[in-house]
Amino acid sequence: MFPLGFPLRILQKRAKRGDSVLDPFCGRGTTNFAARLLGLGSLGVDTSPVATAITSAKLATVGVSDIMSEARVILIQTEATDIPKAEFWEWAYHPEVLHRICQFRTAFMRDCSSSARVALRGIILGALHGPRQKTFQSYLSNQSPRTYAPKPSYATRYWRRHDYRPAKVDMLDIVARRANRYYGSLPDGTGEVRLGDSRVPSSLTPDKNDPFFSWVITSPPYYGMRTYIPDQWLRHWFLGGPDRVDYTSEGQLLHSSPDEFVQDLRTVWDNVAEASAPDATMIVRFGGIAARQVRPLELAKASFRNSAWRLKTIIRAGSAREGKRQADAFLRNRTDPVVEFDLWAKLE
């Protein structure tokens, strides 16, 4: 994830009133949220249901009281279905907390069309798992990472070894504190998010009432990183997926070779060009993972060759080591992060 300040600074300095912003790999919607804060329209596209659900929540316009009212109604009126019963779930959540989570899951799978439900679903996705706090509880699970979901076998052994029992947390209290934090004061938003594949041109087509995109700010998946759904399997389950880790990678960029990966990126860049205004600017933050012996900057530059875009500027953006790197708190073996670059391009 790149920080909010990255797209926010660019759009604050350079975007004009009425400009529209596109992120073809929107992830958690950082670019779209930055556009919202500045009153700009935006479109975010991602193949991950978790990504689009979180981005939708960042674009919802709703008050805290409406969110809390909807939460109470769901807990009163909805009967939980399909409550998982494997050992992992017994250790991951207190039984009453899991029952309430399943009430919300059931309700959202039936209907998640209102802004209040979209926001509430996003709040629960964010609170679904994370570290135990010393003061007040912010997460619903037993001790876990907050960014990626714990794998069942390893997590169960870890909880057993340390005798960590899931706490009976106050779910409505957690929802209320997060609702006040995120929705206490937000400008009205005009953004849209789509569950789709940016290699397919129709996924990026601007709404007929919106202008073509003047700005494209994005960070594509790193080459070799194919575990977005497995790493988010608990949130994927909450949205209706299986109650086990799913290792399929359908809909993701091809990672079988650098050439195929580059070609997929070039396809996305050309589709983006078709949806963009003639004077559009694209900024791509690009990095890599240490486990793949490739040069990320060379892959990025190759993806622009023979595309509709001309590279203008390449800026070294630093690495994750220069900030707080959450992976260091949970990985057995720390790795050195790869340096990232910002690539600026214009339509030819």
Number of C-alpha atoms within 10 A of each C-alpha: 10 14 10 14 13 16 20 19 12 14 20 14 8 8 17 12 9 12 20 26 29 30 29 27 23 26 28 22 28 25 30 32 25 23 27 22 15 16 18 21 22 27 26 31 24 25 21 23 20 25 26 24 24 23 29 24 26 25 26 23 16 22 18 22 15 15 23 20 11 16 20 11 10 19 18 10 10 15 14 17 13 11 17 15 10 11 11 19 19 16 23 25 23 18 17 14 19 20 19 19 21 21 21 25 23 21 20 19 11 9 10 14 9 12 18 23 24 24 29 28 25 24 22 22 21 19 20 21 25 21 15 18 10 6 6 11 19 22 25 29 27 24 23 22 17 16 13 18 21 24 17 17 10 10 18 18 13 14 18 11 9 8 10 14 16 20 20 16 18 15 19 14 14 18 22 18 14 19 22 15 11 16 19 13 11 15 12 13 20 17 23 19 24 22 16 21 20 29 21 12 17 12 20 26 17 19 10 7 6 12 16 21 28 20 24 25 24 24 19 18 19 16 25 20 14 18 14 18 24 20 18 21 24 24 26 24 16 22 19 14 14 13 18 16 19 16 13 12 13 11 13 20 25 19 17 10 10 17 14 13 21 23 19 18 24 22 20 24 21 20 22 26 25 18 20 25 17 14 11 22 21 25 22 18 20 24 26 21 18 14 11 12 10 14 16 21 19 10 20 22 14 17 21 21 14 10 19 18 22 16 16 10 11 16 11 13 15 15 15 17 14 8 9 9 11 13 14 13 10 11 9 8 7 10 13 11 16 18 19 18 20 22 21 19 20 18 18 12
